[in-house]
């Protein structure tokens, strides 16, 4: 199973910007479209008590 | 390349927050970890959205390829204090840019968070535990790894006492951990909620972590510089009808002779079906 597929199963995947036209392709972007992504883990929260 | 699933395991399904005695509007802080699995270094920015909510935008800075950054987002968002129990959803929006000016957007990741506001005094909840330390005792709480643990009067929510953890490295510097703990049996009801109000001070150092734990299991973890000098309300869900060991766990990193005080007050467990 690819890394991106596993990340999608964890709760959603990162998306490229939808507007602004095509980004020029370079080597890193080609790689990114295959496995590159970002991810966020929410770990805890609190409220200001006073 | 690998995924750190260990961190994901503590990703809670929702935020639970008791509105009783909170200011209006309610300000929330979050601890998050942002991961860069791209092949290149990227600059990260986080914000959020939700109906009626106001979010700040925080630049997390450069995160190198294959690494992550844990950060606490103090006063990250605010919303009018709900008058009664309610549920809603908000979104955390993480964006990654290729440039330090945050103009060339490459990725957007959105995470939906369920927020469950409760009102613990609305009559629907049973109070199973209240430890306010106001009788001058620690009310069954013990400590591990701390330099001192006692009732205190310097910072309290309910007078005259709170409980205070004191940790440090007298004559040294570095990282140290400690916690206060108490064993209880939770009620046989579907919703069991643990509420803790805490206030941190660190002298010559920072608080790396403040966790609510069931034994060694982390329920809520704040970190990446936990805010100091104000009372925070932390809430965790507990399993029902179970023997649990409540732990309020801290880690600090201090310079020479650095130390911390963590006051806690009005610890409660409430439950209902």
Interface residues (C-beta under 8 A of the other chain):
Chain A: X3 X6 X7 X10 X11 X12 X13 X14 X15 X16 X17 X20 X23 X28 X31 X32 X35 X36 X37 X38 X39 X40 X41 X42 X43 X44 X45 X46 X47 X48 X49 X50
Chain B: X1 X3 X7 X8 X10 X11 X12 X15 X17 X21 X22 X23 X26 X27 X28 X29 X30 X31 X32 X33 X34 X35 X36 X37 X38 X39 X40 X42 X44 X46 X70 X75 X92 X94 X96 X105 X106 X107 X108 X109 X110 X111 X113 X157 X197 X220 X221 X222 X223 X230 X231 X232 X233 X234
